[in-house]
Each structure stands twice: as structure tokens, then as C-alpha cells.
Amino acid sequence: MQKDVDQLRAAVQALTRNAVPVIKLLDFIPEDIDAMQKELEKWRSETQLNTAMLQTEERSQIFVELVISCTFLSASLYVSKRGAY
């Protein structure tokens, strides 16, 4: 009987020694989750900003292309009209 109690005591002590580090790690989980949520929000904001900047840049490029096209068309019309007179 005493041998069984000693074995049980040893098993409980081993379990406790192994459980303490795990419990300490679990204490950090809420902090890690908060940090990860903040980082996720940062990346989402950066993605939105970069998307907006890319769209603005694409619109600017389209506008420049349209201005160039209009300039060429105006020049072509001017040359055509001068040749007609």
C-alpha cells in the first residue's frame, strides 16, 4: 500500500513539474493574441493605403495617356484642316 502511495506521489510531482511551464506559457497567450491583432490591423491599414495609392497612380497614368491621345488628335486635326485650305 505504501509503495502505491509513493508511486502516486511521484507521478503527481512529475505531472506538476511538467504542468507548471505549460501553465506559464498559457499566461502569455492573451498578450500574444493582442499583439497579433494589432499587427493584423496594421497590415490591413497598410494594404488599404497601398491599394488607394495604386488606384490613384493608375488613374493618373490613364489621365496622362488620355492627354497624350488628345494632343495627337488635336495636332492631326490641325494638320488636316491646314491641308484642306
DAGIPE-V132838 format. One record per pair of residues at least 6 apart in sequence whose C-alpha atoms are under 7 Angstrom apart, sorted by the first residue. I is the first residue (numbers start at 1). GAP is how many residues later the second one is. Records with the same first field share a line. If there is no record, write none. Layout:
# DAGIPE-V132838
I=GAP + GAP
This chain:
# DAGIPE-V132838
none
